[in-house]
Amino acid sequence: MKRTNGGITAPKGFMASGIHAGIKASPLLDLALLVSDVEGPIAGVFTKNQIPAAPVILDRLHLKKQYGRAIIINSGNANACTGAHGLKDAEEMAKLVAIRLDISTTSVFVGSTGVIGPRLPMPAIRKGIPSLMQRLRKSGHRDAARAIMTTDTTVKELAIQTRIGKQLVTIGGMAKGSGMIHPDMATMLAYVTTDATIQPKILQVSLREAVHSSFNTISVDGETSTNDTVLCLANGMANNTMIPWHSADHKKFQHALNDVCQALAMKICQDGEGATKIVEILVHGAKTDQDAKVISKTLATSPLVKTALFGEDPNWGRFMVAIGRAGPAIQPKHVEISFDDVTMVKNGQEIIPSRERQVQRVMKKKSYAITVTVGRGKSSAKVWTTDFSYDYVKINASYRS
Amino acid sequence: MKRTNGGITAPKGFMASGIHAGIKASPLLDLALLVSDVEGPIAGVFTKNQIPAAPVILDRLHLKKQYGRAIIINSGNANACTGAHGLKDAEEMAKLVAIRLDISTTSVFVGSTGVIGPRLPMPAIRKGIPSLMQRLRKSGHRDAARAIMTTDTTVKELAIQTRIGKQLVTIGGMAKGSGMIHPDMATMLAYVTTDATIQPKILQVSLREAVHSSFNTISVDGETSTNDTVLCLANGMANNTMIPWHSADHKKFQHALNDVCQALAMKICQDGEGATKIVEILVHGAKTDQDAKVISKTLATSPLVKTALFGEDPNWGRFMVAIGRAGPAIQPKHVEISFDDVTMVKNGQEIIPSRERQVQRVMKKKSYAITVTVGRGKSSAKVWTTDFSYDYVKINASYRS
């Protein structure tokens, strides 16, 4: 398995484009298109929010067919909380692409991200689609990746290659997201492409597993949006033998898919709104997996923990507060807290003499791990989080202004 | 019922004092004492955090007797996560006061607030107690209220009077808290005194109810600390006839106690770390009380909602995201959101023409109400919250530095 150039167009038979259609202020790109030469299996994982945006509703419908060929995505407007009109607009976006490709509307998927509430500026989108089609090319991956950005400060894309049977298989991906990031999905969109030959059911199971070990382990601010979507389109053009269930090839494919999703998730976390740190929180010794998950999420979303990370302050009492209020049963007397390999708290108390200085050195790093043991069992969980900085407040107090 | 001067010493037979003992930097007051002329019923409500501080463990023990006479409280050190040594220190604090008053140690209650982890500087406390005793007086309420402050910027105390039978009964109170404030208690201490004659069991039930409708409805940052304590000491010196269960007098007393606790809670909320706004969030139409509570808390703790409050940005989509991710079942199509009396969202969508300007006018106020209806039933919940400002980050990134 190795990294290769390009993003979503790195696998065989994919083209992409991105333009400024007029949804965002000029000259920002705001409309992206991804097209495969041939139709292929598609898998999707969506937000658990009870108020899904129109494109999420539409994609869930289209996904029933399990096959697709194109994805159109706009930024600057989430097409969320827009009712029946919004659903019609999302359908029209798909239809306009379908007509030009001469395929069924249900083979086209739609994504939107941006402000919630207002209706999509359909005239701009209608007008933009011809030039979006015209610009479709192998080198269009970066424009597409730029066109899905909102408060992102970096373009997020990558591609890797692995051998499946005798064939070289490529997986590419792009993502957007920096605010509203939280385990179990957030305002994030991720699109993954591959030229692997694979059955839709295996693709769906593999994508769900990849999302579980990647996008679902990052947390910037605890939010879960109306629009979160991860889609994976496989066009079979690598001509590998069909990947059998639970085979060595399946494992290899899963491994590569996890790798792409984890790398994209890490790029999102690194670009967390106002983030100056990226911290891995590991919880060990919980009674159940669910308990471990709840404790790790409580730590990852605690404003007092996150401001302490920003302030590089070894104020471990704040971790104790979060561990104690999380809910799951813990053993106060067996709590341990380490910063990278420096253990600061043992048996629920600070180790004497204090290792505050060593911990402070760890906390000055841009990225490090905090390991917490709660002494109730054998379950673990992991989550990546960021700090809360002045800039987090700044970005979010003025997002629409 | 009317407000009267003074705080915890307004009821008959109470004296208080506050000094600088040397736990915090000079000249800040850091040690407070409250003493009743006679022993009386005492009630307490404590943190639900699984890692309670030493004084909480001690107070829970002493409360079994249901009677008390004095409370000693320090700020600058939470005596939390300090193990067996910490419990011994808390006991010694109680004992030193008990010896000087010639009463049982179990009649003395202890409170601590400040940094978690380090042991109490017992030499400073031992040295401070004689002058703390010496300064005990009727006019000491304000010094005591100052001595329990940490990041608080205002002194929080008040007293009210009401007639029970033929007697005038007074209830006084003081509180500290501005960070880690959240429904179900937080790093907050509140001490309430009264000269009412009342049975300990009625006092305990009444205090729990008062806490439920006051301290448990405020949220600054979603934290729940190791030290949260509300104690209510009643010395019977008003000489009213013993208050019978569920009587008109009981209702009157409950009403007055609620009033004191709500006023103290509001003072804490107004002093929320870095808060520039205080916003009442009302949730209607939930299926169950628990559902309403969860939705209101999710809104009150969402960083995206709280930064929008700070930015005075009518970005109602953030409310929709929080409502949709909260968990409890809702009807997206029936969601309504109002800012004071301006309804902005109806049937899950923005009302056209947009009322953004009117809403912006409401959001510019220092205090207002946001009402959310979720269309699933008849249950409601209410919570007070504050905004997230630059200063919240500033205060918490450098609390110990």
Interface residues (C-beta under 8 A of the other chain):
Chain A: K48 N49 Q50 I51 P52 A78 A80 C81 T82 G83 V115 I116 G117 P118 G179 M180 T187 D221 G222 E223 T224 S225 T226 S302 P303 L304 T307 A308 F310 G311 D313 N315 W316 G317 R318 M320 V321 A322 I323 G324 R325 A329 I330 P332 K333 V335 V345 N347 G348 Q349 E350 F388 S389 Y390 Y392 V393 K394 N396 A397 S398 Y399 R400 S401
Chain B: K48 N49 Q50 I51 P52 A78 A80 C81 T82 G83 V115 I116 G117 P118 G179 M180 T187 D221 G222 E223 T224 S225 T226 S302 P303 L304 T307 A308 F310 G311 D313 N315 W316 G317 R318 M320 V321 A322 I323 G324 R325 A329 I330 P332 K333 V335 V345 N347 G348 Q349 E350 F388 S389 Y390 Y392 V393 K394 N396 A397 S398 Y399 R400 S401
